[in-house]
Amino acid sequence: MLRFVIRRILLMVPVLFGLSVLLFLWVRALPGDPARALLGEKATPESIASVNAQYGFDKPLLQQYLIYTSRLLRGDFGNSPRTGEPVLGTFIQRFPATVELGVAALIFAVVVGIPLGYLAAKRAGGWLDSFAVGTSLAGVVIPVFVLAYLLKVVFAVGLHGPLHVLAFLPSSGRQSARIDATHITNFYVLDGLLTREWDASWDAVVHLILPAIALGSIPLAIIVRMTRASVIDVLNEDYVRTANSKGLAPGLITRRHVLRNALLPVVTVIGLQTGALLAGAVLTESVFAINGIGSYLFTAISNLDFAVLQGFILFIALIYAVVNLLVDLSYGVIDPRLRTR
């Protein structure tokens, strides 16, 4: 098992190197001039040349990349040309907000998706199966930002008439202004638990409900469909029929034979959806005014802020690689036969 972990970690090195090359070239292939975007109406040939010289945009691409990678190896992700703030410091400051949102969305998708997919498979062809399939299809079709605005209108802003009572959830931010909370880690829910400020922790949870549902809608739909298909396949296997014929308890058959074998592809999908959550956070955080890395990345794209784009996307890729490593390790927990591979 240790050899497997070391091998997977070493494989991450060339992947991240290749990604840094592609990311470096892609960012510089974007339309627009970063110096002009930074200077705005004050842009003159002299000021543009000064900005290009200051940030190295006038150097050959190979030299720019070597300078960029040498800084990365020293832990220096550069400064934002627009704000002058260090990219790493900004990432550390905003990262907890995105993690809280992503974890909440993933919990919502897994807690609802796996049981719903399992029940739909057990009652294939029934009304619950049709409901699960239809809901999952709607979850994939409806864009994240559209669902986010719909949830905001219904459960935060409120509708006219009797439906106005549905508007009981906050529409933006991570915490109410009336809450005087102590922030230790900048994870608002965790900070409330550590300081025993229960009202602050609960208020942070309430603020996560709508954005987590909006962000978790697509992973939920995919998890439901994958769980349903996987469970149906396992239920048709000979060893499940044999277990039923022996008269084993249904709960034991479900835990030992059905779920353990059906969860492998589901766990893979959950790991892959981490990237979708990070990508969807850009729109979700913008709609709900959450100061995470998604909203900051959206601003960086608008401003052609190369340093922020490169640094943040590389951070996200590293997180995605670590999550997939954890998914690979979880295979050995679910199926012991895979531990020696």
C-alpha positions, 0 to 999 in steps of 0.5 A: 500500500505504501508503494502504491501511495508513493507511486501515485504521489510521484506521478503527480509531479509530471502532471503538474509540470505539464499543467503549468506549461499548458496554463502558462501558454493558455493564459498568454494566448487570451485576447487582450493586453494585460498592460492595457487592462491594468492601465485602462484609459491611462494607457500610453505607449510609454506606460504600457512599455513600463508595465511590460518591463516591470512584470516581464511581459516583454521577455521571450515566452521561454524566459518568462516561463523559467522565471515563473517556475523558479518563483513557484519552486520558492513558493512565490506565486507573484503579485497581482498587477492590479492590486499589488497583493501577493497571490498566495496570501490572497489565496490563503485568505479566500480559500476557506470560503470556497472549501466550506462551500465545496464541502457543503455542496459535496455533503448535500450531493452525497447524502441525498444522491447515494440513498436516492440512487440506491432506492431508485435501483431497488424499485426500478421502473416504479414512481421513485425510479422515474422521479430520481431519473427525471430529477437527475436529468433536470439537475444536469440540464439546468445551469448552475447560475440559473438554479442559483438565481431561482433559489435566491428569488424563491427562498431569499428575496421572496415571491409575491402572495402566499409564497412570500413565506418561503423567503426565510434564508439569507441571500448573500455573504457568509455570515450576518452583519449582526453576528460578532464572531471570532475568526481563528481559521477563517472557516466560519462554521469551524470557528464558531465550534472552536470558540463555542459561539454556537449562534455564529456557527449556525448562522454560517451554516444557514448562509451555506444552504442555498449556495450549496444546493445550487453548486451541488445540483450537478454532482447530485444528479450524476451521483444519483444516476451512477449509483442507480446504474451500479446498484442495478448491475450488482443486484443482478450478480450471481453472488447477490442471488446466492446470498438471497437464496441462503436467507441472509438478512437484507441489511447484511446483503446490502452492506456486505455485497451490494454497497461495497461492490457498487460504491467503487464507480460512485467514489470515482465519480465523487472524486471527479466532481471535485473539479466540477465543484471548484469550477461551479464555485466561480458562478455560485460565489458571484451570485451569492456574494461569497468572497472565495477563490471563485469570485476572485478568479472571475474578477481576475479573468475580467481584468486579465490578471495573469498572475492571479489566473496562473496561481489560482488555477494551479492551486485548484489543479493541485487540490484536484490531484490530491483529492483524486489521490485520496479517491484511489486510496479509498479503493483499498478501504472499500475493496481490500482486494485492490490494496496489493495493486 
